[in-house]
Amino acid sequence: MNAAHEVRKENFRISTDPSLLDLDTIHGYLSRNSYWALKSPREVAERSIRNSLCFGLYFEATQIGFGRVITDSATFAYLADVFILE
């Protein structure tokens, strides 16, 4: 996989670094607030993250958003599991 990318503006950051992802925040939102992954097990979220290109949105050090791309890295990409916390 390619090196992580990052964009910053003021106190916000978007990063593809998987080590920054807060799995509690991601699974918590998806399993409790999304209609498409309601009550899904944490293991499913972890596996989907491992096998996708993920983007975390952070305010200072806190994750406030997420999105993942399912892709063949050549011609196809599907954007999934996008959310931004209030």
C-alpha positions as CSV (number, residue, x, y, z in Angstrom):
1,M,0.0,0.0,0.0
2,N,1.1,3.6,-0.6
3,A,2.4,5.9,2.0
4,A,-0.2,7.9,4.0
5,H,-1.3,11.3,2.8
6,E,-2.4,14.2,4.9
7,V,-4.0,17.6,4.4
8,R,-4.2,20.2,7.1
9,K,-6.2,23.5,7.5
10,E,-6.2,25.3,10.7
11,N,-7.1,22.8,13.5
12,F,-8.5,20.2,11.0
13,R,-6.6,17.3,9.3
14,I,-7.6,14.7,6.8
15,S,-5.3,11.7,6.8
16,T,-5.1,8.2,5.2
17,D,-2.8,7.0,8.0
18,P,-4.5,3.9,9.4
19,S,-2.7,4.2,12.8
20,L,-4.6,7.4,13.5
21,L,-8.1,5.8,13.1
22,D,-10.2,5.6,16.2
23,L,-11.9,2.3,15.9
24,D,-14.2,3.0,18.9
25,T,-15.5,6.1,17.2
26,I,-15.9,4.5,13.8
27,H,-17.6,1.3,15.0
28,G,-19.7,3.3,17.5
29,Y,-21.1,5.5,14.8
30,L,-21.6,2.8,12.2
31,S,-23.2,0.3,14.6
32,R,-25.5,2.8,16.4
33,N,-26.2,5.6,14.0
34,S,-26.0,4.4,10.4
35,Y,-28.9,2.6,8.8
36,W,-26.5,0.5,6.6
37,A,-24.4,-1.0,9.4
38,L,-26.8,-0.9,12.4
39,K,-25.8,-3.4,15.1
40,S,-22.9,-4.7,13.0
41,P,-20.1,-6.4,15.0
42,R,-16.8,-4.6,15.6
43,E,-14.9,-7.3,13.7
44,V,-16.8,-6.4,10.5
45,A,-15.7,-2.8,10.9
46,E,-12.1,-3.8,11.6
47,R,-12.0,-6.1,8.5
48,S,-13.6,-3.5,6.2
49,I,-11.0,-0.9,7.4
50,R,-8.1,-3.2,6.8
51,N,-9.2,-3.9,3.3
52,S,-10.0,-0.3,2.2
53,L,-8.3,3.0,1.7
54,C,-9.6,5.0,4.7
55,F,-9.8,8.7,5.4
56,G,-10.0,10.1,8.9
57,L,-11.1,13.6,9.6
58,Y,-9.7,15.1,12.8
59,F,-10.2,18.2,14.8
60,E,-7.0,18.7,16.7
61,A,-6.4,15.1,18.0
62,T,-10.0,13.9,18.0
63,Q,-11.5,12.0,15.1
64,I,-14.7,13.6,13.9
65,G,-15.2,12.0,10.5
66,F,-14.5,8.9,8.4
67,G,-14.9,7.6,4.9
68,R,-13.4,4.6,3.2
69,V,-12.8,3.8,-0.5
70,I,-13.1,0.3,-1.9
71,T,-10.8,0.2,-4.9
72,D,-8.8,-1.8,-7.4
73,S,-6.3,1.2,-7.4
74,A,-6.5,1.4,-11.1
75,T,-10.0,2.1,-12.6
76,F,-12.6,1.5,-9.9
77,A,-13.5,3.2,-6.5
78,Y,-16.6,3.1,-4.3
79,L,-17.0,5.5,-1.5
80,A,-18.6,4.0,1.6
81,D,-19.3,4.5,5.4
82,V,-18.9,8.3,5.2
83,F,-19.9,10.3,8.3
84,I,-19.0,13.5,10.1
85,L,-19.9,13.9,13.8
86,E,-21.9,16.9,14.9
